[in-house]
Structures are given as structure tokens and as C-alpha cells.
Amino acid sequence: MSQSLREIKNRIKGIENTSKVTSAMELISVSKLNTTDKRLQALRPYHEAMRSLVQTLAAQEGVAQHPLQEQRPAVRSTVLCVITSDNGLCASYNMDVLRLAHAFISGRGKEQVKVLVVGKRGLSFFKRKAIPVIHAYQGIHGRFDSVISDEIAGILMNLFLSRRVDEAHVAYMYFKKGLVQDPIVEKFLNLELPAAPASGAPVFEPDAATIAGKLIPQYCLCAMRRIFLEAFTSEHAARSMAMHTATDNAKDLLKTLRVQSNKVRQSIITQEIMEIISSAEALRG
């Protein structure tokens, strides 16, 4: 009995320590989530306004189609950028994105898809699947850096413009609201710009063609920044929820173990009392 009590106490101590760690990790993730979410909510309207402006420019007379808008008649090669996390402990966040990315690659054919990966989890996954990776970015740990997102957008644009690929897609976790996220594969290139609704006759200076030529690549950089913020916000939300659940489970397990410990302790006390009574009766003879 004493050995069982000691084992229970050791388990209680271990779970208490684990609970402290998961609780601290939850607070850290919530802090990162709040910071990243604020940046995302600030960028979304800017991205939409920029998209609307690019649509308006592209619809003007005399504005030639930008090379990034070119639609290839036959899609022979595609590049897929997959955004995952460097660390685990974020529930099914990585597997949901990787499952979707793997289905996309299988549908197009391994030989037809070039893969660019962000995050250690994604890199490990594609190594196990024996799928070649042309570029890999690790050690970001969910910290948004516009330099990295702009570099990746530049790589995708260069691959498309040099005709080494005919399309570019991004697999990531889209942050809907609160703790709700959806894994999606979003087309990045060719840039599809449906005509913007007519709203008067805008005047551009110096001219619409010149502005469009400079603004469309900038819009692609902005789009990739939004994608990164969507993915990182989703990562922090998933991890904070996972750590909250782990802390709650630890508390429930502690309650069960404490009840079990009390029962074992009571049993030991009862046994000792019975032994004392038996010894006293034996002495009385």
C-alpha cells in the first residue's frame, strides 16, 4: 500500500509540473496570437483595397496584360509553397495542411510539382514521402518577417516569369475567426484579376499602364504577407487551444489521482489502526 501511495504522489507531482508548463505555453501562445492577429486584421483591408486598385488598373484601356497575369494554355509544371510550423504541440494544424498539400501533389503528379516548404514539420514530412524540396525555410517559429515572405514571393514570381513553372500555389491554414481555421490551397500565380465594378472614370498619373506595371508585383508581395499572417495566426490559435485543453486534462487527472491518493491513505490508516487494536487485544490475552 505504501508503495502504491508513493507512486501516486510521484504521478501527481509529475502532472503538476506538466500542467505548469502547458499553462505557461498557453499564455505565451495567446500573447503571440494577439500580436499576430492585430497585424493580420490591419493588413486584410489594405490587401483588399490594393486588389481593388489593381483590378481597376488592369481594366483600363491601353493597359497590356502583365506577365504575372499570363495564363498558360497547358500547365506542365507547378510550384507549391507549403507553410507549416517549426514546433509541434499545435493539435492537427500541421497534418491538416500537409494532408491537403499531399493530395494536391498526388493529383498533379510528383514529377510535375516543385515544392517549397516553410517549417521543420513540413520538411520532415516531405523527406519521409521522398518528395524533393527546392527551397526550405526553418527556424521562423511563427514570427512574421516581411523579408522572408517577400523573398518567397520573389522566388515564386521568378519561377513563373522564367517559365520554369506554369502556375504557383500556396498551401496554408486560413484563419477564419476565433479558434476556427481552414486548410486551403490558394492559387498565387498566374494572377487572376476579374474586372472591377465601374465607379466613375478614374484618372491616373503618370498613366495606368506604368502604375499597373509597378503595382502588380507589389500586390503579389502584399498577398504573400497576408498568407503568412493567416498561417501564423492560425498556428498560435491552434497551439493556445491545444495547451488549454492539455491543462484542463491535467487538472481533471489531478482530481482523480488526489481522490485515489486519499483512498489509499485512508486504507493505510485503517490497516494501522486494526494492527494496533489486534496487538492490544493480544497483550490483554
Buried (B, 14 or more C-beta within 10 A) or exposed (E): EEEEBEEBBEBBEEBEEBBEEBBEBBEBBBEBBEBBBEBBEEBBEEBEEBBBBBBBBBBBEEBEEBBBBBEEEEEEBBBBBBBBBBBEBBBEBBBBBBBBBBEBBEEBEEEBBBBBBBBBBBBBBBEEEEBEBEBBBEEBEBEBEBEBBBBBBBBBBEBBBEEEBBBBBBBBBBBEEEEEBEBBBBEBBBBEBEEBEEEEEEEBEEEBBEBBBEBBBEBBBBBBBBBBBBBBBBBBBBBBBBBBEBBEBBEEBBEEBEEBBEEBBEEBEEEEEEEEEEEEEEEEE
